[in-house]
């Protein structure tokens, strides 16, 4: 009998074990495949059986419903793309799976989910880095031209650039996170505006001291932060800021979840607290929508406190043009034209003490800001925009529209 090599003998023994257990393995594989098929079938059916949501409160966005078929949409690929989005948006228990994905990302030591970085004390910070600064340069160039043009009419233009969470709350980030790439935008802005970093530095200093000047789950400053901006802008805009003791903080919600929370998928994060800084007579102010004629009595639309987007309770949601004035004023105040994004919404109640306000959002406004400033004989124009908005949008270039004086 030929001698069998020990390795061959061991291989034969393993093969025999496999032959003996093959039937049991087939049963296990069949059960696993049947279970997976059943899960896919059940979830596939539930997508159509369960009611479809049209809006996600957690993510603060509209969800895809089943798309309407057309041959054009099928041909250009949009129909199949919308089908894919529909399944993703309407998947049963979607919130739980989104949260599970966020936990899994952190468990893999990625330190972020959906470009949101969890910091200390429940802080959520949007990672914001840019590879192209053409929008920023175009916006700042347009602002410089606008300022030079209105100087001919003796209308001063003040530029205030609001920082981002990644700037103000950098001290809460993991030590391994480097902020050099996210900070480049400030070098670009400073080329055009020498004091571009003023508000950033003020907010950062107070945040490092432990003051609640920036929301932990949102990209805006808190009302306390808006007060700091109000004080900082006093000298530039020509008013004497009132002391903080003049205002009475009123907590209106302790369940505010902001935009950063919405995109994070980290739904176990604790909510923010929102306050109004009330003062005597503030209920006598009016916020008038100049397009629709709708009027908000006082600065606060409290109906938003019952919704996810609680920040919109400050003078209402973003609109093209609103006028803010005091109905009880005994003397006419100077007019300040405010070209803004949403950072100015919580600042408006402070500025309205000193000015009648013409508040413009260039993302929706179709008129000429220069002509409006001239028409109102404005004491000044303040441009207040977040650094991120300047970096990713060219909305400020619309300042050039109607900038030149009309021929007489």
C-alpha positions as CSV (number, residue, x, y, z in Angstrom):
1,X,0.0,0.0,0.0
2,X,1.5,3.3,-1.0
3,X,2.3,5.7,1.8
4,X,0.0,8.6,2.2
5,X,1.5,12.0,3.0
6,X,0.2,13.4,6.3
7,X,-0.9,16.6,4.6
8,X,-3.0,14.7,2.1
9,X,-4.5,12.6,4.9
10,X,-5.5,15.8,6.7
11,X,-7.0,17.3,3.6
12,X,-9.0,14.1,3.0
13,X,-10.3,14.2,6.5
14,X,-11.4,17.8,6.1
15,X,-13.2,17.0,2.9
16,X,-15.0,14.1,4.6
17,X,-16.2,16.4,7.3
18,X,-17.5,18.8,4.6
19,X,-19.3,16.0,2.8
20,X,-21.0,14.9,6.1
21,X,-22.1,18.5,7.0
22,X,-23.0,19.7,3.5
23,X,-26.6,18.9,3.9
24,X,-26.9,20.7,7.2
25,X,-25.0,23.7,5.6
26,X,-27.5,23.9,2.7
27,X,-30.4,24.1,5.2
28,X,-28.7,26.9,7.1
29,X,-28.0,28.8,3.8
30,X,-31.6,28.3,2.7
31,X,-33.0,29.6,5.9
32,X,-30.7,32.7,5.8
33,X,-31.6,33.5,2.2
34,X,-35.3,33.0,2.9
35,X,-35.1,35.2,5.9
36,X,-33.3,38.0,4.0
37,X,-35.8,37.6,1.1
38,X,-38.7,37.9,3.6
39,X,-37.2,41.0,5.2
40,X,-36.8,42.7,1.8
41,X,-40.3,41.7,0.8
42,X,-41.9,42.9,4.0
43,X,-40.0,46.3,3.9
44,X,-40.7,46.6,0.2
45,X,-44.4,46.1,0.8
46,X,-44.5,48.4,3.8
47,X,-43.1,51.3,1.7
48,X,-46.3,51.2,-0.3
49,X,-48.7,50.2,2.5
50,X,-47.6,52.7,5.2
51,X,-48.6,56.4,4.8
52,X,-45.9,58.5,3.0
53,X,-44.3,61.4,4.8
54,X,-43.8,64.6,2.8
55,X,-41.5,66.4,5.3
56,X,-38.8,65.3,7.7
57,X,-38.9,67.3,10.9
58,X,-35.5,65.9,12.0
59,X,-33.8,66.7,8.7
60,X,-35.8,69.8,8.0
61,X,-36.4,69.0,4.4
62,X,-39.0,67.8,1.9
63,X,-39.1,64.0,1.3
64,X,-39.5,62.4,-2.1
65,X,-42.9,61.0,-2.8
66,X,-43.5,58.5,-5.6
67,X,-42.6,60.4,-8.9
68,X,-45.0,60.8,-11.8
69,X,-44.0,58.8,-14.8
70,X,-43.2,60.4,-18.1
71,X,-41.2,59.1,-21.1
72,X,-39.1,62.3,-21.0
73,X,-38.2,61.7,-17.3
74,X,-37.4,58.1,-18.1
75,X,-35.2,59.1,-21.0
76,X,-33.2,61.7,-19.1
77,X,-32.8,59.5,-16.0
78,X,-34.6,61.7,-13.6
79,X,-37.5,59.2,-13.1
80,X,-35.2,56.4,-12.0
81,X,-33.2,58.8,-9.8
82,X,-36.4,59.9,-8.1
83,X,-37.5,56.3,-7.6
84,X,-34.2,55.7,-5.8
85,X,-34.7,58.8,-3.7
86,X,-38.3,57.7,-3.0
87,X,-37.2,54.3,-1.6
88,X,-34.5,56.0,0.5
89,X,-36.8,58.7,1.9
90,X,-39.9,56.5,2.5
91,X,-38.0,53.4,4.0
92,X,-39.9,52.1,7.1
93,X,-38.2,53.1,10.4
94,X,-36.0,55.4,8.4
95,X,-35.2,57.6,11.4
96,X,-33.9,54.6,13.4
97,X,-31.7,53.5,10.5
98,X,-30.4,57.1,10.0
99,X,-29.5,57.2,13.6
100,X,-27.9,53.7,13.5
101,X,-25.8,54.8,10.5
102,X,-24.6,57.9,12.5
103,X,-23.6,55.7,15.5
104,X,-21.9,53.2,13.2
105,X,-19.8,56.0,11.6
106,X,-18.6,57.2,15.0
107,X,-18.0,53.6,16.2
108,X,-15.5,53.3,13.2
109,X,-13.6,56.3,14.7
110,X,-14.4,58.5,11.7
111,X,-15.2,61.4,14.1
112,X,-18.0,62.7,11.9
113,X,-21.2,61.8,10.1
114,X,-22.6,63.6,7.1
115,X,-19.7,66.2,7.6
116,X,-21.0,67.0,11.1
117,X,-18.4,66.6,13.9
118,X,-19.6,65.9,17.4
119,X,-17.7,68.1,19.9
120,X,-17.6,68.5,23.6
121,X,-20.8,68.9,25.7
122,X,-23.2,67.8,22.9
123,X,-22.0,70.4,20.4
124,X,-22.5,69.6,16.7
125,X,-20.3,71.4,14.2
126,X,-20.6,71.4,10.4
127,X,-17.3,70.8,8.7
128,X,-16.9,73.7,6.2
129,X,-13.9,73.7,3.9
130,X,-13.9,75.2,0.4
131,X,-11.8,74.4,-2.7
132,X,-12.9,77.3,-4.8
133,X,-13.1,80.9,-3.5
134,X,-14.4,82.5,-6.7
135,X,-17.8,83.3,-5.1
136,X,-16.2,84.9,-2.1
137,X,-14.0,87.1,-4.3
138,X,-16.9,88.0,-6.6
139,X,-19.1,88.9,-3.6
140,X,-16.5,91.0,-1.8
141,X,-15.6,92.8,-5.1
142,X,-19.3,93.7,-5.6
143,X,-19.6,94.9,-2.0
144,X,-16.5,97.2,-2.6
145,X,-18.1,98.6,-5.7
146,X,-21.4,99.1,-3.9
147,X,-19.7,101.0,-1.1
148,X,-17.8,103.2,-3.4
149,X,-20.9,104.1,-5.4
150,X,-23.0,105.0,-2.3
151,X,-20.1,107.1,-0.9
152,X,-21.0,109.5,-3.7
153,X,-24.4,109.9,-2.1
154,X,-22.8,110.2,1.4
155,X,-24.5,106.9,2.5
156,X,-21.9,104.9,4.5
157,X,-21.8,101.1,4.0
158,X,-20.9,98.9,6.9
159,X,-19.9,95.3,6.3
160,X,-20.3,92.7,9.1
161,X,-19.4,89.1,8.5
162,X,-20.9,86.5,10.8
163,X,-18.6,83.5,11.7
164,X,-19.5,79.8,11.5
165,X,-19.8,77.2,14.2
166,X,-16.5,75.7,13.1
167,X,-14.9,79.1,13.9
168,X,-16.6,80.0,17.2
169,X,-16.8,76.5,18.7
170,X,-13.4,75.2,17.5
171,X,-12.3,74.8,21.1
172,X,-14.9,72.0,21.5
173,X,-13.5,69.9,18.6
174,X,-11.4,66.8,18.9
175,X,-7.7,67.7,19.3
176,X,-6.9,65.8,16.1
177,X,-9.1,68.0,14.0
178,X,-7.1,70.6,12.2
179,X,-8.9,73.8,11.3
180,X,-6.3,75.3,9.0
181,X,-8.3,74.4,5.8
182,X,-11.6,75.7,7.1
183,X,-9.9,79.0,8.2
184,X,-8.7,79.9,4.7
185,X,-11.9,81.7,3.9
186,X,-11.0,84.4,6.5
187,X,-7.8,85.2,4.7
188,X,-9.7,85.7,1.5
189,X,-12.3,87.9,3.1
190,X,-9.6,90.0,4.9
191,X,-8.1,90.9,1.5
192,X,-11.2,93.0,0.9
193,X,-12.4,93.9,4.4
194,X,-9.7,94.7,6.9
195,X,-11.8,94.0,9.9
196,X,-13.6,90.9,8.5
197,X,-12.7,88.8,11.5
198,X,-14.1,91.2,14.1
199,X,-17.3,89.4,14.9
200,X,-15.6,86.0,14.7
201,X,-13.0,87.0,17.3
202,X,-15.6,88.5,19.6
203,X,-17.9,85.4,19.5
204,X,-14.9,83.0,19.8
205,X,-13.6,84.8,22.9
206,X,-16.9,84.7,24.7
207,X,-17.6,81.1,23.7
208,X,-14.2,80.0,25.1
209,X,-15.2,81.7,28.3
210,X,-18.1,79.4,28.5
211,X,-20.8,81.9,27.5
212,X,-23.8,80.6,25.6
213,X,-23.3,82.8,22.5
214,X,-23.7,80.0,19.8
215,X,-26.3,77.3,19.5
216,X,-24.9,73.8,19.9
217,X,-27.2,72.2,17.2
218,X,-27.6,75.1,14.8
219,X,-25.4,77.4,12.6
220,X,-26.7,80.7,14.2
221,X,-25.6,82.7,17.1
222,X,-27.9,82.7,20.1
223,X,-29.8,85.8,21.2
224,X,-26.9,86.5,23.7
225,X,-24.6,86.2,20.7
226,X,-26.8,88.6,18.7
227,X,-26.5,91.1,21.6
228,X,-22.7,90.9,21.4
229,X,-22.9,91.7,17.6
230,X,-25.2,94.6,18.5
231,X,-22.7,96.0,20.9
232,X,-19.8,95.5,18.5
233,X,-21.6,97.3,15.6
234,X,-22.5,100.3,17.7
235,X,-19.5,102.5,16.9
236,X,-19.6,101.7,13.2
237,X,-23.4,102.4,12.9
238,X,-23.3,105.4,15.1
239,X,-25.4,104.4,18.1
240,X,-24.7,103.9,21.8
241,X,-25.5,100.3,22.7
242,X,-27.9,99.8,25.6
243,X,-26.5,97.8,28.5
244,X,-27.6,94.1,28.8
245,X,-29.5,95.0,31.9
246,X,-31.9,97.0,29.8
247,X,-33.2,93.7,28.4
248,X,-35.1,90.9,30.0
249,X,-34.2,87.4,28.7
250,X,-37.3,85.3,28.2
251,X,-36.8,81.6,27.6
252,X,-39.3,80.6,24.9
253,X,-38.1,77.0,24.2
254,X,-35.8,74.4,25.6
255,X,-36.5,72.0,22.7
256,X,-34.7,73.8,19.8
257,X,-33.0,71.4,17.3
258,X,-31.2,73.4,14.6
259,X,-30.0,72.8,11.1
260,X,-26.8,71.1,12.1
261,X,-28.7,68.6,14.1
262,X,-31.0,68.0,11.1
263,X,-28.1,66.9,8.9
264,X,-26.1,65.0,11.6
265,X,-28.1,61.9,12.0
266,X,-27.1,62.0,15.7
267,X,-30.6,62.2,17.1
268,X,-29.6,61.5,20.7
269,X,-28.1,65.0,21.0
270,X,-29.7,67.2,23.6
271,X,-31.7,70.3,22.3
272,X,-30.7,74.0,22.6
273,X,-32.5,76.6,24.6
274,X,-33.9,79.7,22.8
275,X,-34.4,83.1,24.4
276,X,-35.9,86.4,23.4
277,X,-34.4,89.6,24.8
278,X,-37.5,91.6,25.6
279,X,-37.6,95.3,26.4
280,X,-40.3,97.8,27.3
281,X,-42.4,98.7,24.2
282,X,-41.1,96.0,21.9
283,X,-44.6,94.7,21.3
284,X,-45.4,98.1,19.6
285,X,-43.0,97.4,16.7
286,X,-44.3,96.2,13.4
287,X,-42.6,93.9,10.9
288,X,-44.3,94.5,7.5
289,X,-43.7,92.3,4.5
290,X,-43.4,94.8,1.6
291,X,-44.4,92.3,-1.1
292,X,-47.5,90.8,0.5
293,X,-48.5,93.5,2.9
294,X,-48.7,91.0,5.8
295,X,-47.9,92.6,9.2
296,X,-46.4,90.9,12.2
297,X,-47.1,92.8,15.5
298,X,-43.9,92.7,17.5
299,X,-40.7,91.0,16.5
300,X,-41.7,87.4,17.2
301,X,-43.9,85.0,15.3
302,X,-44.5,82.6,18.1
303,X,-46.3,80.1,15.8
304,X,-42.8,78.9,14.8
305,X,-42.1,77.8,18.4
306,X,-44.5,74.9,17.7
307,X,-42.5,73.9,14.7
308,X,-39.0,72.5,14.0
309,X,-37.7,75.8,12.5
310,X,-38.0,77.8,15.7
311,X,-35.3,80.3,14.7
312,X,-37.8,81.7,12.1
313,X,-39.8,83.0,15.1
314,X,-37.4,86.0,14.9
315,X,-39.2,88.4,12.6
316,X,-40.7,85.5,10.6
317,X,-39.0,83.4,8.0
318,X,-36.6,84.9,5.5
319,X,-38.4,87.3,3.1
320,X,-37.3,89.5,0.2
321,X,-38.1,92.8,1.9
322,X,-39.5,93.7,5.3
323,X,-39.9,97.1,6.9
324,X,-39.5,97.3,10.7
325,X,-40.6,100.4,12.6
326,X,-42.0,101.5,16.0
327,X,-45.6,102.5,15.9
328,X,-45.3,104.3,19.2
329,X,-42.2,106.4,18.3
330,X,-42.7,110.1,18.9
331,X,-39.8,111.1,16.7
332,X,-38.7,109.8,13.3
333,X,-35.7,107.5,13.5
334,X,-33.0,107.4,10.8
335,X,-33.4,104.6,8.3
336,X,-30.9,101.8,8.1
337,X,-31.0,99.5,5.1
338,X,-29.9,96.0,6.2
339,X,-28.8,93.6,3.5
340,X,-28.7,90.3,5.2
341,X,-29.0,86.6,5.5
342,X,-30.7,84.9,8.5
343,X,-28.1,86.0,11.1
344,X,-29.7,89.5,11.1
345,X,-33.1,88.1,12.1
346,X,-32.2,87.8,15.8
347,X,-30.2,91.1,15.6
348,X,-33.1,93.1,14.2
349,X,-34.9,93.7,17.6
350,X,-31.8,95.4,18.9
351,X,-31.1,97.5,15.8
352,X,-34.8,98.7,15.7
353,X,-34.3,100.6,18.9
354,X,-32.1,103.0,17.0
355,X,-33.3,102.8,13.4
356,X,-36.3,102.2,11.2
357,X,-35.2,99.2,9.2
358,X,-35.5,98.2,5.6
359,X,-34.4,94.6,5.6
360,X,-33.4,93.0,2.3
361,X,-32.5,89.4,1.5
362,X,-30.8,89.3,-1.9
363,X,-31.6,85.6,-2.2
364,X,-35.2,86.7,-2.9
365,X,-35.2,90.5,-3.6
366,X,-35.5,91.7,-7.2
367,X,-35.1,95.4,-6.8
368,X,-32.1,97.7,-6.5
369,X,-30.7,98.2,-3.0
370,X,-28.8,101.3,-4.0
371,X,-32.0,102.9,-5.3
372,X,-33.8,101.9,-2.1
373,X,-31.1,103.5,0.0
374,X,-31.3,106.7,-2.0
375,X,-35.1,106.8,-2.0
376,X,-35.2,106.4,1.8
377,X,-32.3,108.9,2.3
378,X,-30.8,106.2,4.4
379,X,-28.4,107.0,7.2
380,X,-26.5,104.0,6.2
381,X,-26.5,100.5,4.7
382,X,-25.3,97.5,6.7
383,X,-24.4,94.3,4.9
384,X,-24.5,91.4,7.3
385,X,-23.8,87.9,5.9
386,X,-22.4,84.7,7.2
387,X,-19.0,83.7,5.9
388,X,-20.3,80.5,4.6
389,X,-23.0,82.2,2.5
390,X,-20.3,84.5,1.0
391,X,-18.2,81.4,0.2
392,X,-20.9,79.3,-1.5
393,X,-23.3,81.8,-3.1
394,X,-22.9,84.8,-5.4
395,X,-26.0,86.6,-4.0
396,X,-24.0,89.7,-3.0
397,X,-23.1,90.4,-6.6
398,X,-26.7,91.4,-7.0
399,X,-25.8,94.6,-5.2
400,X,-24.6,95.9,-8.6
401,X,-28.1,95.8,-10.0
402,X,-29.3,99.4,-10.4
403,X,-26.2,100.7,-8.6
404,X,-25.5,103.5,-11.0
405,X,-27.8,106.6,-10.8
406,X,-30.5,106.8,-13.4
407,X,-30.0,109.5,-16.0
408,X,-32.0,112.6,-15.2
